[in-house]
Amino acid sequence: MIPSQRALFDLPREVTYLNAAYMGPMTLAASTAGADSYEKKKQPWRYDIQSDFFDVPETYRSRAAQLFGATADDIAIIPAASYGLSTAALNLDPDPGSEILVLDEQFPSNIYTWRTLAQACDVSVRTVSRSDNESWSEAMLAAIGPKTSIVACPQVHWADGGQLDLPAISQAARLQGAALVLDLTQSLGVLPFDMDAIQPDFAVVAGYKWLLGPYSIGALYVHPQHQNGEALEENWIGRDKSEDFARLVDYADQYAAGARRFDVGERSGFQLIPSANTSIKQMLDWDAAQIAETLSAKTLAIAEAVAPLGLNDSTPERAGHYLCLSLPNHAPADLVKRLGARQIHVSQRGDRLRVSPHVYNDEADISRFVDALKAEL
Ligand SMILES: Cc1ncc(COP(=O)(O)O)c(C=O)c1O
């Protein structure tokens, strides 16, 4: 179990932040790394081409790879989950008449991408729903069949916290010859990810939530079988020998190795990458399995404390770090706002209160949350 890491963050004692699924706070160290990098832009001669354009982003690539259990060659640097999902869609060619499977109320970036591909390829997007007692895994496994060409889903559903059995889903998809595209934004880094057992075609993560990184920087895992694919854009740095600034107009037909061709333009992100590097290093040091165990204990303590107030978690196979509580009928419609006024920060998704703690939360946060609920309900 990881003890509270609150001292590494700028979290005043009177604030209870239980909203990592919406936006994680950066550590003080990550924020300083970003600020230092902003300072440098005032004096551009201080940039070192090899280091700032190439080595620092390569550090990011290697650290992101460790989160996925992949190698640096398998990772592209992307600005948003939607960018990685669009790259996946560009490189998949589903048979006309086939089906792309998504979950009911899945995050929009992982829906619109497939609607657009479906229109272009004459395939349909099929929404997989679950009944109250059914898990997302059961519903998805029942839906995968001979018509399935792509399974596009998360590891943890953003609105109810249900966790999917990705090794089983991967195996079922493979049996049908279907591709697997994952959005790991609500799980990577805080839940172990078994790359060997899952082997997705593509997997994305946005870095500003659980990974505690800056906004607008994420990562895309690309299975080696797709690494010769087509990029969304043709940027100069994604080509072979782009390190040689004097010879950039000796245009290169060859791309840089591995998944680097899929990097977003200006991927060296001088202000973003240094703080993202600091954040991911910290996440790797804490270790996903340790974080998962720690956050499971926190959500369990919260669930037990709020149950007598009529707030219940009923999601089958709930992920340990994620708690989505159904509210009693008498709960005020503006409960989240009222809690916010008391400096208790949570989200509402659908008709549930989403509570998402991280390693900085402690027992005092849990007590403050429970006391505020008692006062508002
Ligand atoms: C599951 C999931 N995926 C992705 C995102 C962010 O998407 P994007 O990076 O495309 O803005 C969110 C944000 O809430 C999310 O919950």
The ligand as a Tripos MOL2 file, in Angstrom:
@<TRIPOS>MOLECULE
LIG
   16    16     1     0     0
SMALL
NO_CHARGES

@<TRIPOS>ATOM
      1 C1        -12.4100    7.2410  -21.6920 C.3       1 LIG1
      2 C2        -11.8640    8.5490  -22.1470 C.ar      1 LIG1
      3 N1        -11.1270    8.6020  -23.2520 N.ar      1 LIG1
      4 C3        -10.6090    9.7550  -23.6990 C.ar      1 LIG1
      5 C4        -10.8240   10.9340  -23.0360 C.ar      1 LIG1
      6 C5        -10.2200   12.1820  -23.5820 C.3       1 LIG1
      7 O1        -10.3620   12.1800  -24.9880 O.3       1 LIG1
      8 P1         -9.5370   13.1400  -25.9170 P.3       1 LIG1
      9 O2         -8.0990   12.9590  -25.5600 O.co2     1 LIG1
     10 O3         -9.8620   12.6560  -27.2990 O.co2     1 LIG1
     11 O4         -9.9990   14.5280  -25.6600 O.co2     1 LIG1
     12 C6        -11.6130   10.9340  -21.8780 C.ar      1 LIG1
     13 C7        -11.9230   12.1720  -21.1590 C.2       1 LIG1
     14 O5        -12.8130   12.2380  -20.3200 O.2       1 LIG1
     15 C8        -12.1380    9.7060  -21.4210 C.ar      1 LIG1
     16 O6        -12.8750    9.6350  -20.3000 O.3       1 LIG1
@<TRIPOS>BOND
     1     1     2 1
     2     2     3 ar
     3     2    15 ar
     4     3     4 ar
     5     4     5 ar
     6     5     6 1
     7     5    12 ar
     8     6     7 1
     9     7     8 1
    10     8     9 2
    11     8    10 1
    12     8    11 1
    13    12    13 1
    14    12    15 ar
    15    13    14 2
    16    15    16 1
@<TRIPOS>SUBSTRUCTURE
     1 LIG1         1 GROUP 0 **** ****
